[in-house]
């Protein structure tokens, strides 16, 4: 069976995210009552270009079985391995993108909306603490939890608690620390709560054109420079984090070495 639709007849170059598209196809397949098992479904997606993450292939195709991409190769070869074919024409098939810096939970951005833009994994670097979630057709979210910051520093001095109850210190964009002991406990709590990366803020403010120096409707911008974590606290956070979590990151201006 060969499927062609007008939506694929596009004169300009079209970029198709193979993973997201495959999940949509899998949902379509599960509704097909003529096949007994979803695992038996297969599709061959062909396009003028396929990028497999390493090389760009011309006139190539992707073989999908169930919800798994099982082979990438020459279109003339793969089309003989499955009767259901989808021709994308002047298009590029490529893996879903990974967004390594986002704040989708804090900003209440729907995961489906992110998937529609070709992003299949998000590292949520500042927001409510969540355990890793998603995948298998939904947006994969890897949470940092709230950013560890100085008292009265960024980001809470700009965004506040965003309506989060004061007792829920891990439910908003930042968590303030004043001592090494506080910082080490928070790192432990974040990792236990599902954090996949520990993020600290080293933002003094005052950078012309920076979004945090613009009016976000959160009131007047606090006078700069903003309070920063002490070097001893920073060292304690990094030491603690790298003992129990192999990756840490910081948010800072270019002049600061993070």
TAGISUL-V618513 format. One record per helix or strand of 3 or more residues. SS is the DSSP state (a for helix, b for strand). FROM is the first residue (numbers start at 1). TO is the last residue. Records with the same first field share a line. If there is no record, write none. Layout:
SS = FROM-TO + FROM-TO
//
This chain:
a = 6-8 + 18-30 + 38-40 + 75-81 + 111-116 + 156-159 + 180-192 + 211-213 + 231-244
b = 14-17 + 42-51 + 56-65 + 68-74 + 85-87 + 91-94 + 97-102 + 119-124 + 133-135 + 138-143 + 147-150 + 174-177 + 198-202 + 248-252
//
